[in-house]
Amino acid sequence: MAEELDYIAYFARTKRFDIRPRTIFVEGTTDVELFELAAKLEKEETGVDLLGDRLAIIAAGEKNEGGRKECAGN
């Protein structure tokens, strides 16, 4: 089955992520917050719900834990 080959969906299920037909993984929770804020502002301005119920934005980790680590001295 095609679903058996979907490694991202399998990973998301093991982490109990809320995946949807369209799922975008971002580095951290700040990125999710920015997507949600942009969607909220667009909905207030135009009435269009950019996220809807078919799109999920999921952080790979909390805050800095999902993305690259900052090097000391940077």
mmJSON file of the N, C-alpha and C atoms, coordinates in Angstrom:
{"data_MODEL":{"atom_site":{
"group_PDB":["ATOM","ATOM","ATOM","ATOM","ATOM","ATOM","ATOM","ATOM","ATOM","ATOM","ATOM","ATOM","ATOM","ATOM","ATOM","ATOM","ATOM","ATOM","ATOM","ATOM","ATOM","ATOM","ATOM","ATOM","ATOM","ATOM","ATOM","ATOM","ATOM","ATOM","ATOM","ATOM","ATOM","ATOM","ATOM","ATOM","ATOM","ATOM","ATOM","ATOM","ATOM","ATOM","ATOM","ATOM","ATOM","ATOM","ATOM","ATOM","ATOM","ATOM","ATOM","ATOM","ATOM","ATOM","ATOM","ATOM","ATOM","ATOM","ATOM","ATOM","ATOM","ATOM","ATOM","ATOM","ATOM","ATOM","ATOM","ATOM","ATOM","ATOM","ATOM","ATOM","ATOM","ATOM","ATOM","ATOM","ATOM","ATOM","ATOM","ATOM","ATOM","ATOM","ATOM","ATOM","ATOM","ATOM","ATOM","ATOM","ATOM","ATOM","ATOM","ATOM","ATOM","ATOM","ATOM","ATOM","ATOM","ATOM","ATOM","ATOM","ATOM","ATOM","ATOM","ATOM","ATOM","ATOM","ATOM","ATOM","ATOM","ATOM","ATOM","ATOM","ATOM","ATOM","ATOM","ATOM","ATOM","ATOM","ATOM","ATOM","ATOM","ATOM","ATOM","ATOM","ATOM","ATOM","ATOM","ATOM","ATOM","ATOM","ATOM","ATOM","ATOM","ATOM","ATOM","ATOM","ATOM","ATOM","ATOM","ATOM","ATOM","ATOM","ATOM","ATOM","ATOM","ATOM","ATOM","ATOM","ATOM","ATOM","ATOM","ATOM","ATOM","ATOM","ATOM","ATOM","ATOM","ATOM","ATOM","ATOM","ATOM","ATOM","ATOM","ATOM","ATOM","ATOM","ATOM","ATOM","ATOM","ATOM","ATOM","ATOM","ATOM","ATOM","ATOM","ATOM","ATOM","ATOM","ATOM","ATOM","ATOM","ATOM","ATOM","ATOM","ATOM","ATOM","ATOM","ATOM","ATOM","ATOM","ATOM","ATOM","ATOM","ATOM","ATOM","ATOM","ATOM","ATOM","ATOM","ATOM","ATOM","ATOM","ATOM","ATOM","ATOM","ATOM","ATOM","ATOM","ATOM","ATOM","ATOM","ATOM","ATOM","ATOM","ATOM","ATOM","ATOM","ATOM","ATOM","ATOM","ATOM","ATOM"],
"id":[1,2,3,4,5,6,7,8,9,10,11,12,13,14,15,16,17,18,19,20,21,22,23,24,25,26,27,28,29,30,31,32,33,34,35,36,37,38,39,40,41,42,43,44,45,46,47,48,49,50,51,52,53,54,55,56,57,58,59,60,61,62,63,64,65,66,67,68,69,70,71,72,73,74,75,76,77,78,79,80,81,82,83,84,85,86,87,88,89,90,91,92,93,94,95,96,97,98,99,100,101,102,103,104,105,106,107,108,109,110,111,112,113,114,115,116,117,118,119,120,121,122,123,124,125,126,127,128,129,130,131,132,133,134,135,136,137,138,139,140,141,142,143,144,145,146,147,148,149,150,151,152,153,154,155,156,157,158,159,160,161,162,163,164,165,166,167,168,169,170,171,172,173,174,175,176,177,178,179,180,181,182,183,184,185,186,187,188,189,190,191,192,193,194,195,196,197,198,199,200,201,202,203,204,205,206,207,208,209,210,211,212,213,214,215,216,217,218,219,220,221,222],
"type_symbol":["N","C","C","N","C","C","N","C","C","N","C","C","N","C","C","N","C","C","N","C","C","N","C","C","N","C","C","N","C","C","N","C","C","N","C","C","N","C","C","N","C","C","N","C","C","N","C","C","N","C","C","N","C","C","N","C","C","N","C","C","N","C","C","N","C","C","N","C","C","N","C","C","N","C","C","N","C","C","N","C","C","N","C","C","N","C","C","N","C","C","N","C","C","N","C","C","N","C","C","N","C","C","N","C","C","N","C","C","N","C","C","N","C","C","N","C","C","N","C","C","N","C","C","N","C","C","N","C","C","N","C","C","N","C","C","N","C","C","N","C","C","N","C","C","N","C","C","N","C","C","N","C","C","N","C","C","N","C","C","N","C","C","N","C","C","N","C","C","N","C","C","N","C","C","N","C","C","N","C","C","N","C","C","N","C","C","N","C","C","N","C","C","N","C","C","N","C","C","N","C","C","N","C","C","N","C","C","N","C","C","N","C","C","N","C","C","N","C","C","N","C","C"],
"label_atom_id":["N","CA","C","N","CA","C","N","CA","C","N","CA","C","N","CA","C","N","CA","C","N","CA","C","N","CA","C","N","CA","C","N","CA","C","N","CA","C","N","CA","C","N","CA","C","N","CA","C","N","CA","C","N","CA","C","N","CA","C","N","CA","C","N","CA","C","N","CA","C","N","CA","C","N","CA","C","N","CA","C","N","CA","C","N","CA","C","N","CA","C","N","CA","C","N","CA","C","N","CA","C","N","CA","C","N","CA","C","N","CA","C","N","CA","C","N","CA","C","N","CA","C","N","CA","C","N","CA","C","N","CA","C","N","CA","C","N","CA","C","N","CA","C","N","CA","C","N","CA","C","N","CA","C","N","CA","C","N","CA","C","N","CA","C","N","CA","C","N","CA","C","N","CA","C","N","CA","C","N","CA","C","N","CA","C","N","CA","C","N","CA","C","N","CA","C","N","CA","C","N","CA","C","N","CA","C","N","CA","C","N","CA","C","N","CA","C","N","CA","C","N","CA","C","N","CA","C","N","CA","C","N","CA","C","N","CA","C","N","CA","C","N","CA","C","N","CA","C","N","CA","C","N","CA","C","N","CA","C"],
"label_alt_id":[null,null,null,null,null,null,null,null,null,null,null,null,null,null,null,null,null,null,null,null,null,null,null,null,null,null,null,null,null,null,null,null,null,null,null,null,null,null,null,null,null,null,null,null,null,null,null,null,null,null,null,null,null,null,null,null,null,null,null,null,null,null,null,null,null,null,null,null,null,null,null,null,null,null,null,null,null,null,null,null,null,null,null,null,null,null,null,null,null,null,null,null,null,null,null,null,null,null,null,null,null,null,null,null,null,null,null,null,null,null,null,null,null,null,null,null,null,null,null,null,null,null,null,null,null,null,null,null,null,null,null,null,null,null,null,null,null,null,null,null,null,null,null,null,null,null,null,null,null,null,null,null,null,null,null,null,null,null,null,null,null,null,null,null,null,null,null,null,null,null,null,null,null,null,null,null,null,null,null,null,null,null,null,null,null,null,null,null,null,null,null,null,null,null,null,null,null,null,null,null,null,null,null,null,null,null,null,null,null,null,null,null,null,null,null,null,null,null,null,null,null,null],
"label_comp_id":["MET","MET","MET","ALA","ALA","ALA","GLU","GLU","GLU","GLU","GLU","GLU","LEU","LEU","LEU","ASP","ASP","ASP","TYR","TYR","TYR","ILE","ILE","ILE","ALA","ALA","ALA","TYR","TYR","TYR","PHE","PHE","PHE","ALA","ALA","ALA","ARG","ARG","ARG","THR","THR","THR","LYS","LYS","LYS","ARG","ARG","ARG","PHE","PHE","PHE","ASP","ASP","ASP","ILE","ILE","ILE","ARG","ARG","ARG","PRO","PRO","PRO","ARG","ARG","ARG","THR","THR","THR","ILE","ILE","ILE","PHE","PHE","PHE","VAL","VAL","VAL","GLU","GLU","GLU","GLY","GLY","GLY","THR","THR","THR","THR","THR","THR","ASP","ASP","ASP","VAL","VAL","VAL","GLU","GLU","GLU","LEU","LEU","LEU","PHE","PHE","PHE","GLU","GLU","GLU","LEU","LEU","LEU","ALA","ALA","ALA","ALA","ALA","ALA","LYS","LYS","LYS","LEU","LEU","LEU","GLU","GLU","GLU","LYS","LYS","LYS","GLU","GLU","GLU","GLU","GLU","GLU","THR","THR","THR","GLY","GLY","GLY","VAL","VAL","VAL","ASP","ASP","ASP","LEU","LEU","LEU","LEU","LEU","LEU","GLY","GLY","GLY","ASP","ASP","ASP","ARG","ARG","ARG","LEU","LEU","LEU","ALA","ALA","ALA","ILE","ILE","ILE","ILE","ILE","ILE","ALA","ALA","ALA","ALA","ALA","ALA","GLY","GLY","GLY","GLU","GLU","GLU","LYS","LYS","LYS","ASN","ASN","ASN","GLU","GLU","GLU","GLY","GLY","GLY","GLY","GLY","GLY","ARG","ARG","ARG","LYS","LYS","LYS","GLU","GLU","GLU","CYS","CYS","CYS","ALA","ALA","ALA","GLY","GLY","GLY","ASN","ASN","ASN"],
"label_asym_id":["A","A","A","A","A","A","A","A","A","A","A","A","A","A","A","A","A","A","A","A","A","A","A","A","A","A","A","A","A","A","A","A","A","A","A","A","A","A","A","A","A","A","A","A","A","A","A","A","A","A","A","A","A","A","A","A","A","A","A","A","A","A","A","A","A","A","A","A","A","A","A","A","A","A","A","A","A","A","A","A","A","A","A","A","A","A","A","A","A","A","A","A","A","A","A","A","A","A","A","A","A","A","A","A","A","A","A","A","A","A","A","A","A","A","A","A","A","A","A","A","A","A","A","A","A","A","A","A","A","A","A","A","A","A","A","A","A","A","A","A","A","A","A","A","A","A","A","A","A","A","A","A","A","A","A","A","A","A","A","A","A","A","A","A","A","A","A","A","A","A","A","A","A","A","A","A","A","A","A","A","A","A","A","A","A","A","A","A","A","A","A","A","A","A","A","A","A","A","A","A","A","A","A","A","A","A","A","A","A","A","A","A","A","A","A","A","A","A","A","A","A","A"],
"label_entity_id":["1","1","1","1","1","1","1","1","1","1","1","1","1","1","1","1","1","1","1","1","1","1","1","1","1","1","1","1","1","1","1","1","1","1","1","1","1","1","1","1","1","1","1","1","1","1","1","1","1","1","1","1","1","1","1","1","1","1","1","1","1","1","1","1","1","1","1","1","1","1","1","1","1","1","1","1","1","1","1","1","1","1","1","1","1","1","1","1","1","1","1","1","1","1","1","1","1","1","1","1","1","1","1","1","1","1","1","1","1","1","1","1","1","1","1","1","1","1","1","1","1","1","1","1","1","1","1","1","1","1","1","1","1","1","1","1","1","1","1","1","1","1","1","1","1","1","1","1","1","1","1","1","1","1","1","1","1","1","1","1","1","1","1","1","1","1","1","1","1","1","1","1","1","1","1","1","1","1","1","1","1","1","1","1","1","1","1","1","1","1","1","1","1","1","1","1","1","1","1","1","1","1","1","1","1","1","1","1","1","1","1","1","1","1","1","1","1","1","1","1","1","1"],
"label_seq_id":[1,1,1,2,2,2,3,3,3,4,4,4,5,5,5,6,6,6,7,7,7,8,8,8,9,9,9,10,10,10,11,11,11,12,12,12,13,13,13,14,14,14,15,15,15,16,16,16,17,17,17,18,18,18,19,19,19,20,20,20,21,21,21,22,22,22,23,23,23,24,24,24,25,25,25,26,26,26,27,27,27,28,28,28,29,29,29,30,30,30,31,31,31,32,32,32,33,33,33,34,34,34,35,35,35,36,36,36,37,37,37,38,38,38,39,39,39,40,40,40,41,41,41,42,42,42,43,43,43,44,44,44,45,45,45,46,46,46,47,47,47,48,48,48,49,49,49,50,50,50,51,51,51,52,52,52,53,53,53,54,54,54,55,55,55,56,56,56,57,57,57,58,58,58,59,59,59,60,60,60,61,61,61,62,62,62,63,63,63,64,64,64,65,65,65,66,66,66,67,67,67,68,68,68,69,69,69,70,70,70,71,71,71,72,72,72,73,73,73,74,74,74],
"pdbx_PDB_ins_code":[null,null,null,null,null,null,null,null,null,null,null,null,null,null,null,null,null,null,null,null,null,null,null,null,null,null,null,null,null,null,null,null,null,null,null,null,null,null,null,null,null,null,null,null,null,null,null,null,null,null,null,null,null,null,null,null,null,null,null,null,null,null,null,null,null,null,null,null,null,null,null,null,null,null,null,null,null,null,null,null,null,null,null,null,null,null,null,null,null,null,null,null,null,null,null,null,null,null,null,null,null,null,null,null,null,null,null,null,null,null,null,null,null,null,null,null,null,null,null,null,null,null,null,null,null,null,null,null,null,null,null,null,null,null,null,null,null,null,null,null,null,null,null,null,null,null,null,null,null,null,null,null,null,null,null,null,null,null,null,null,null,null,null,null,null,null,null,null,null,null,null,null,null,null,null,null,null,null,null,null,null,null,null,null,null,null,null,null,null,null,null,null,null,null,null,null,null,null,null,null,null,null,null,null,null,null,null,null,null,null,null,null,null,null,null,null,null,null,null,null,null,null],
"Cartn_x":[0.831,0.0,0.874,0.363,1.106,1.289,0.289,0.371,1.543,1.84,2.946,4.281,4.374,5.613,5.73,4.695,4.685,5.374,6.689,7.485,7.156,6.82,6.468,5.186,4.179,2.92,3.161,3.993,4.302,4.984,5.974,6.668,5.692,4.828,3.87,2.938,2.512,1.633,2.351,3.631,4.363,4.521,4.531,4.636,3.269,2.215,0.828,0.565,1.171,0.913,-0.456,-1.089,-2.376,-2.109,-1.907,-1.644,-2.963,-2.914,-4.092,-3.686,-4.619,-4.254,-3.045,-2.88,-1.711,-1.054,0.175,0.886,2.245,2.559,3.838,4.598,5.813,6.678,7.583,7.655,8.534,9.497,10.492,11.533,11.003,10.319,9.929,8.578,8.204,6.888,6.71,7.778,7.668,7.206,7.703,7.274,5.778,5.315,3.879,3.085,3.533,2.839,2.77,3.85,3.851,2.876,2.814,1.833,0.411,0.163,-1.169,-1.549,-0.599,-0.857,-1.179,-0.394,-0.65,-2.031,-2.394,-3.704,-4.82,-4.62,-5.619,-5.82,-4.708,-4.795,-5.457,-5.144,-5.774,-7.273,-7.657,-9.085,-9.823,-9.193,-9.808,-9.969,-8.976,-8.974,-9.889,-9.85,-10.551,-11.636,-11.626,-12.573,-12.089,-10.911,-10.356,-9.569,-9.893,-9.179,-8.067,-6.838,-5.712,-5.383,-5.601,-5.264,-6.397,-7.601,-8.739,-8.598,-9.344,-9.284,-8.497,-7.901,-7.132,-5.62,-5.209,-3.802,-3.371,-2.25,-1.677,-0.249,0.103,1.472,1.989,3.054,3.54,5.013,5.349,6.737,7.48,8.703,9.547,10.008,9.995,10.394,9.95,10.03,9.674,10.751,10.313,11.205,12.419,13.643,14.853,15.138,14.416,14.751,14.429,13.675,13.346,14.294,14.956,15.815,17.275,18.082,19.515,19.858,20.888,21.359,22.277,22.144,23.037,24.411,25.417,26.79,27.2,28.0,28.489,29.258,28.977,29.69,29.021,27.93,27.216,26.142],
"Cartn_y":[-1.191,0.0,1.254,2.304,3.571,4.129,3.958,4.501,3.888,2.621,1.965,2.606,3.25,3.867,5.334,5.87,7.27,7.417,7.584,7.648,8.864,9.979,11.187,10.958,10.376,10.093,9.116,8.113,7.148,7.85,8.682,9.429,10.309,11.005,11.908,11.143,9.969,9.159,8.714,8.364,7.93,9.067,10.286,11.469,12.013,11.37,11.805,13.217,13.57,14.861,14.838,15.982,16.138,16.374,15.295,15.459,15.558,16.218,16.423,16.125,16.225,15.934,16.726,17.935,18.754,19.132,18.687,18.94,19.546,20.623,21.295,21.206,20.65,20.609,21.831,22.53,23.694,23.422,24.284,24.046,24.005,25.047,25.124,25.782,25.898,26.417,27.885,28.652,30.049,30.131,29.233,29.206,28.901,27.955,27.628,28.865,29.537,30.736,31.808,31.964,32.967,32.604,31.327,30.882,31.129,30.792,30.966,32.44,33.301,34.734,35.272,34.877,35.322,34.868,33.642,33.123,33.887,34.186,34.941,36.336,37.015,38.368,38.357,37.353,37.235,37.0,36.163,35.887,37.133,37.896,39.138,40.142,40.199,41.175,40.768,39.495,39.07,38.024,37.381,36.302,34.953,34.918,33.671,32.961,31.685,30.871,30.114,30.599,30.001,28.587,28.323,27.01,26.012,26.409,25.522,24.237,23.219,21.946,20.892,21.275,20.316,20.577,21.63,21.994,22.048,21.418,21.46,21.981,22.849,23.336,22.73,21.935,21.2,21.514,21.797,22.064,20.762,20.707,19.53,19.433,20.556,20.559,21.833,21.84,23.015,24.086,25.289,26.449,26.133,26.121,25.862,24.383,23.51,22.091,21.426,22.084,21.463,21.831,22.944,23.419,23.256,24.004,23.892,24.517,24.033,24.586,25.762,26.787,27.928,27.544,27.908,27.637,28.67,28.279,29.196,30.317,31.523,32.668,33.271,32.703,33.285,34.224],
"Cartn_z":[0.0,0.0,0.0,-0.601,-0.642,0.76,1.622,2.977,3.748,3.501,4.183,3.839,2.686,2.247,2.666,3.304,3.695,5.053,5.024,6.247,7.104,6.465,7.22,8.011,7.373,8.073,9.219,8.989,10.047,11.229,10.935,11.986,12.749,12.027,12.664,13.594,13.161,14.014,15.279,15.182,16.373,17.372,16.885,17.751,18.149,17.65,17.894,17.412,16.273,15.654,14.992,14.928,14.25,12.767,12.01,10.587,9.84,8.708,7.87,6.43,5.484,4.093,3.604,4.095,3.771,5.092,5.297,6.54,6.222,6.917,6.742,8.054,8.006,9.178,9.145,10.269,10.406,11.556,11.71,12.717,14.136,14.545,15.952,16.153,17.413,17.76,17.389,17.349,16.925,15.479,14.631,13.229,13.127,13.937,13.946,14.353,15.395,15.874,14.784,14.013,12.937,11.826,11.436,10.444,10.946,12.205,12.777,12.855,13.209,13.26,11.866,10.873,9.497,9.035,9.343,8.943,9.65,10.933,11.697,11.103,10.803,10.249,8.871,8.054,6.73,6.863,7.814,8.003,8.481,9.379,9.851,8.713,7.829,6.736,5.575,5.195,3.975,4.196,5.371,5.625,5.132,4.511,3.982,5.082,5.298,6.286,5.568,5.689,4.971,5.453,6.721,7.253,7.058,7.336,7.16,7.946,7.528,8.242,7.474,6.342,5.55,5.627,6.346,6.427,7.885,8.185,9.53,9.434,10.359,10.495,11.804,11.722,12.885,13.116,14.371,14.746,14.948,14.45,14.652,16.096,16.803,18.208,18.889,20.199,20.982,20.854,20.59,20.476,19.604,20.146,19.358,19.129,19.78,19.735,18.383,17.539,16.256,15.148,15.279,14.22,14.551,13.871,14.099,15.448,16.031,17.308,17.008,17.786,17.649,18.193,17.479,17.918,18.948,19.883,20.904,20.211,20.64,20.087,18.871,18.377,17.225,17.667],
"occupancy":[1.0,1.0,1.0,1.0,1.0,1.0,1.0,1.0,1.0,1.0,1.0,1.0,1.0,1.0,1.0,1.0,1.0,1.0,1.0,1.0,1.0,1.0,1.0,1.0,1.0,1.0,1.0,1.0,1.0,1.0,1.0,1.0,1.0,1.0,1.0,1.0,1.0,1.0,1.0,1.0,1.0,1.0,1.0,1.0,1.0,1.0,1.0,1.0,1.0,1.0,1.0,1.0,1.0,1.0,1.0,1.0,1.0,1.0,1.0,1.0,1.0,1.0,1.0,1.0,1.0,1.0,1.0,1.0,1.0,1.0,1.0,1.0,1.0,1.0,1.0,1.0,1.0,1.0,1.0,1.0,1.0,1.0,1.0,1.0,1.0,1.0,1.0,1.0,1.0,1.0,1.0,1.0,1.0,1.0,1.0,1.0,1.0,1.0,1.0,1.0,1.0,1.0,1.0,1.0,1.0,1.0,1.0,1.0,1.0,1.0,1.0,1.0,1.0,1.0,1.0,1.0,1.0,1.0,1.0,1.0,1.0,1.0,1.0,1.0,1.0,1.0,1.0,1.0,1.0,1.0,1.0,1.0,1.0,1.0,1.0,1.0,1.0,1.0,1.0,1.0,1.0,1.0,1.0,1.0,1.0,1.0,1.0,1.0,1.0,1.0,1.0,1.0,1.0,1.0,1.0,1.0,1.0,1.0,1.0,1.0,1.0,1.0,1.0,1.0,1.0,1.0,1.0,1.0,1.0,1.0,1.0,1.0,1.0,1.0,1.0,1.0,1.0,1.0,1.0,1.0,1.0,1.0,1.0,1.0,1.0,1.0,1.0,1.0,1.0,1.0,1.0,1.0,1.0,1.0,1.0,1.0,1.0,1.0,1.0,1.0,1.0,1.0,1.0,1.0,1.0,1.0,1.0,1.0,1.0,1.0,1.0,1.0,1.0,1.0,1.0,1.0,1.0,1.0,1.0,1.0,1.0,1.0],
"B_iso_or_equiv":[0.0,0.0,0.0,0.0,0.0,0.0,0.0,0.0,0.0,0.0,0.0,0.0,0.0,0.0,0.0,0.0,0.0,0.0,0.0,0.0,0.0,0.0,0.0,0.0,0.0,0.0,0.0,0.0,0.0,0.0,0.0,0.0,0.0,0.0,0.0,0.0,0.0,0.0,0.0,0.0,0.0,0.0,0.0,0.0,0.0,0.0,0.0,0.0,0.0,0.0,0.0,0.0,0.0,0.0,0.0,0.0,0.0,0.0,0.0,0.0,0.0,0.0,0.0,0.0,0.0,0.0,0.0,0.0,0.0,0.0,0.0,0.0,0.0,0.0,0.0,0.0,0.0,0.0,0.0,0.0,0.0,0.0,0.0,0.0,0.0,0.0,0.0,0.0,0.0,0.0,0.0,0.0,0.0,0.0,0.0,0.0,0.0,0.0,0.0,0.0,0.0,0.0,0.0,0.0,0.0,0.0,0.0,0.0,0.0,0.0,0.0,0.0,0.0,0.0,0.0,0.0,0.0,0.0,0.0,0.0,0.0,0.0,0.0,0.0,0.0,0.0,0.0,0.0,0.0,0.0,0.0,0.0,0.0,0.0,0.0,0.0,0.0,0.0,0.0,0.0,0.0,0.0,0.0,0.0,0.0,0.0,0.0,0.0,0.0,0.0,0.0,0.0,0.0,0.0,0.0,0.0,0.0,0.0,0.0,0.0,0.0,0.0,0.0,0.0,0.0,0.0,0.0,0.0,0.0,0.0,0.0,0.0,0.0,0.0,0.0,0.0,0.0,0.0,0.0,0.0,0.0,0.0,0.0,0.0,0.0,0.0,0.0,0.0,0.0,0.0,0.0,0.0,0.0,0.0,0.0,0.0,0.0,0.0,0.0,0.0,0.0,0.0,0.0,0.0,0.0,0.0,0.0,0.0,0.0,0.0,0.0,0.0,0.0,0.0,0.0,0.0,0.0,0.0,0.0,0.0,0.0,0.0],
"pdbx_formal_charge":[null,null,null,null,null,null,null,null,null,null,null,null,null,null,null,null,null,null,null,null,null,null,null,null,null,null,null,null,null,null,null,null,null,null,null,null,null,null,null,null,null,null,null,null,null,null,null,null,null,null,null,null,null,null,null,null,null,null,null,null,null,null,null,null,null,null,null,null,null,null,null,null,null,null,null,null,null,null,null,null,null,null,null,null,null,null,null,null,null,null,null,null,null,null,null,null,null,null,null,null,null,null,null,null,null,null,null,null,null,null,null,null,null,null,null,null,null,null,null,null,null,null,null,null,null,null,null,null,null,null,null,null,null,null,null,null,null,null,null,null,null,null,null,null,null,null,null,null,null,null,null,null,null,null,null,null,null,null,null,null,null,null,null,null,null,null,null,null,null,null,null,null,null,null,null,null,null,null,null,null,null,null,null,null,null,null,null,null,null,null,null,null,null,null,null,null,null,null,null,null,null,null,null,null,null,null,null,null,null,null,null,null,null,null,null,null,null,null,null,null,null,null],
"auth_seq_id":[1,1,1,2,2,2,3,3,3,4,4,4,5,5,5,6,6,6,7,7,7,8,8,8,9,9,9,10,10,10,11,11,11,12,12,12,13,13,13,14,14,14,15,15,15,16,16,16,17,17,17,18,18,18,19,19,19,20,20,20,21,21,21,22,22,22,23,23,23,24,24,24,25,25,25,26,26,26,27,27,27,28,28,28,29,29,29,30,30,30,31,31,31,32,32,32,33,33,33,34,34,34,35,35,35,36,36,36,37,37,37,38,38,38,39,39,39,40,40,40,41,41,41,42,42,42,43,43,43,44,44,44,45,45,45,46,46,46,47,47,47,48,48,48,49,49,49,50,50,50,51,51,51,52,52,52,53,53,53,54,54,54,55,55,55,56,56,56,57,57,57,58,58,58,59,59,59,60,60,60,61,61,61,62,62,62,63,63,63,64,64,64,65,65,65,66,66,66,67,67,67,68,68,68,69,69,69,70,70,70,71,71,71,72,72,72,73,73,73,74,74,74],
"auth_comp_id":["MET","MET","MET","ALA","ALA","ALA","GLU","GLU","GLU","GLU","GLU","GLU","LEU","LEU","LEU","ASP","ASP","ASP","TYR","TYR","TYR","ILE","ILE","ILE","ALA","ALA","ALA","TYR","TYR","TYR","PHE","PHE","PHE","ALA","ALA","ALA","ARG","ARG","ARG","THR","THR","THR","LYS","LYS","LYS","ARG","ARG","ARG","PHE","PHE","PHE","ASP","ASP","ASP","ILE","ILE","ILE","ARG","ARG","ARG","PRO","PRO","PRO","ARG","ARG","ARG","THR","THR","THR","ILE","ILE","ILE","PHE","PHE","PHE","VAL","VAL","VAL","GLU","GLU","GLU","GLY","GLY","GLY","THR","THR","THR","THR","THR","THR","ASP","ASP","ASP","VAL","VAL","VAL","GLU","GLU","GLU","LEU","LEU","LEU","PHE","PHE","PHE","GLU","GLU","GLU","LEU","LEU","LEU","ALA","ALA","ALA","ALA","ALA","ALA","LYS","LYS","LYS","LEU","LEU","LEU","GLU","GLU","GLU","LYS","LYS","LYS","GLU","GLU","GLU","GLU","GLU","GLU","THR","THR","THR","GLY","GLY","GLY","VAL","VAL","VAL","ASP","ASP","ASP","LEU","LEU","LEU","LEU","LEU","LEU","GLY","GLY","GLY","ASP","ASP","ASP","ARG","ARG","ARG","LEU","LEU","LEU","ALA","ALA","ALA","ILE","ILE","ILE","ILE","ILE","ILE","ALA","ALA","ALA","ALA","ALA","ALA","GLY","GLY","GLY","GLU","GLU","GLU","LYS","LYS","LYS","ASN","ASN","ASN","GLU","GLU","GLU","GLY","GLY","GLY","GLY","GLY","GLY","ARG","ARG","ARG","LYS","LYS","LYS","GLU","GLU","GLU","CYS","CYS","CYS","ALA","ALA","ALA","GLY","GLY","GLY","ASN","ASN","ASN"],
"auth_asym_id":["A","A","A","A","A","A","A","A","A","A","A","A","A","A","A","A","A","A","A","A","A","A","A","A","A","A","A","A","A","A","A","A","A","A","A","A","A","A","A","A","A","A","A","A","A","A","A","A","A","A","A","A","A","A","A","A","A","A","A","A","A","A","A","A","A","A","A","A","A","A","A","A","A","A","A","A","A","A","A","A","A","A","A","A","A","A","A","A","A","A","A","A","A","A","A","A","A","A","A","A","A","A","A","A","A","A","A","A","A","A","A","A","A","A","A","A","A","A","A","A","A","A","A","A","A","A","A","A","A","A","A","A","A","A","A","A","A","A","A","A","A","A","A","A","A","A","A","A","A","A","A","A","A","A","A","A","A","A","A","A","A","A","A","A","A","A","A","A","A","A","A","A","A","A","A","A","A","A","A","A","A","A","A","A","A","A","A","A","A","A","A","A","A","A","A","A","A","A","A","A","A","A","A","A","A","A","A","A","A","A","A","A","A","A","A","A","A","A","A","A","A","A"],
"auth_atom_id":["N","CA","C","N","CA","C","N","CA","C","N","CA","C","N","CA","C","N","CA","C","N","CA","C","N","CA","C","N","CA","C","N","CA","C","N","CA","C","N","CA","C","N","CA","C","N","CA","C","N","CA","C","N","CA","C","N","CA","C","N","CA","C","N","CA","C","N","CA","C","N","CA","C","N","CA","C","N","CA","C","N","CA","C","N","CA","C","N","CA","C","N","CA","C","N","CA","C","N","CA","C","N","CA","C","N","CA","C","N","CA","C","N","CA","C","N","CA","C","N","CA","C","N","CA","C","N","CA","C","N","CA","C","N","CA","C","N","CA","C","N","CA","C","N","CA","C","N","CA","C","N","CA","C","N","CA","C","N","CA","C","N","CA","C","N","CA","C","N","CA","C","N","CA","C","N","CA","C","N","CA","C","N","CA","C","N","CA","C","N","CA","C","N","CA","C","N","CA","C","N","CA","C","N","CA","C","N","CA","C","N","CA","C","N","CA","C","N","CA","C","N","CA","C","N","CA","C","N","CA","C","N","CA","C","N","CA","C","N","CA","C","N","CA","C","N","CA","C","N","CA","C","N","CA","C","N","CA","C"],
"pdbx_PDB_model_num":[1,1,1,1,1,1,1,1,1,1,1,1,1,1,1,1,1,1,1,1,1,1,1,1,1,1,1,1,1,1,1,1,1,1,1,1,1,1,1,1,1,1,1,1,1,1,1,1,1,1,1,1,1,1,1,1,1,1,1,1,1,1,1,1,1,1,1,1,1,1,1,1,1,1,1,1,1,1,1,1,1,1,1,1,1,1,1,1,1,1,1,1,1,1,1,1,1,1,1,1,1,1,1,1,1,1,1,1,1,1,1,1,1,1,1,1,1,1,1,1,1,1,1,1,1,1,1,1,1,1,1,1,1,1,1,1,1,1,1,1,1,1,1,1,1,1,1,1,1,1,1,1,1,1,1,1,1,1,1,1,1,1,1,1,1,1,1,1,1,1,1,1,1,1,1,1,1,1,1,1,1,1,1,1,1,1,1,1,1,1,1,1,1,1,1,1,1,1,1,1,1,1,1,1,1,1,1,1,1,1,1,1,1,1,1,1,1,1,1,1,1,1]
}}}
